[in-house]
């Protein structure tokens, strides 16, 4: 029975670590997406829309 308790504990640790890693990866991807915004292009797009 002790083996199963140790295996479950190891799996819990693995799942928590995997979830944390995926969460950090997601946050980095979001920040990269915001970092690639080009204000100049947005401004041109808005001018184009307002001219119509």
Secondary structure, DSSP 8 states (H G I E B T S, - for coil): -HHHHHHHHHHHHHHHHHHHHHHHHHHHHHHHHHHT--HHHHHHHHHHHHH-
